[in-house]
Amino acid sequence: ACVCEKNKRVSNCKLHNGRCRCDAIGSSVTVDCTTLTSKCLLMKAEVMGSKSGRREKPKDAFEDTDGLYDPECENNGTFKAKQCNGTTCWCVNTAGVRRTDKHDADLKCNQLVRTTWIIIEMKHAERNAPLNAESLKKFFTDTITNRYLLDGRYISSVLYENPYITIDLKQNSSDKSLGGVDIADVAYYFEKDVKGQSIFHNNAGLNVSIDNENVKLEKTVVYYVDEIAPEFSMKSLTPGLIAVIVVIVIAIVAAIVVLVLTRRRKGKYVKAEVKEMNEMHRGLNA
């Protein structure tokens, strides 16, 4: 027996050639405990844990996607391009995030679209003085490379705009080295850490310490950018965006109404002018 330090959602752990290998809960897939487990297998294990009552369903499971669902995973742990919940189906990207509207079971998802850019945006609590940008960049770069085992070349930038911290992770499928971790898995581990729901065996979340001072994070949002644009219809747009579109449409309609009224007024003026000229003409003839 051995302990899977990188994933507590496992069972039947055994040493194999000096490496701890375990079965992912909810599937028969064996995971290597020396690296991160794929997000698809982690989500599947979380759903199984929620169903069996071993742990509470996370309160914020719906924040970044449509919520925690029971995913279909390939044997290598990646998401299947098509995911379903009963008779409702949708297409996902390599991060398992829905990228189309929901359809019936006849939906075709021809390929698993690659998420090439992940943006992690955090907001820290109010403070008297801003953080040191260089110290902050070093902390998050070291954390991502050491704790989540991501090659530093995939960390595109760590930007600090008080009070917002933005981390950009970029990785094309051609860039990813064999056996290397995926940015989608890194983002999932990271998000769980900052929310106090660590996947690591020791349950210790991420302690954000900049220049020996603990920093409290109030909000974390993850955005996904795919190599092919998502396929959402108008009904899938956010209420805020719809409101903006409606305002623009109302403004355009108002402009058309003003234009029509103006033309009508001008039309009356022209007719009156013509009438007067005709009367003048008749008067001259007389």
Disulfide bonds with the S-S distance in Angstrom:
Cys2-Cys20 2.07
Cys4-Cys33 2.07
Cys13-Cys22 2.16
Cys40-Cys73 2.17
Cys84-Cys89 1.99
Cys91-Cys109 1.99
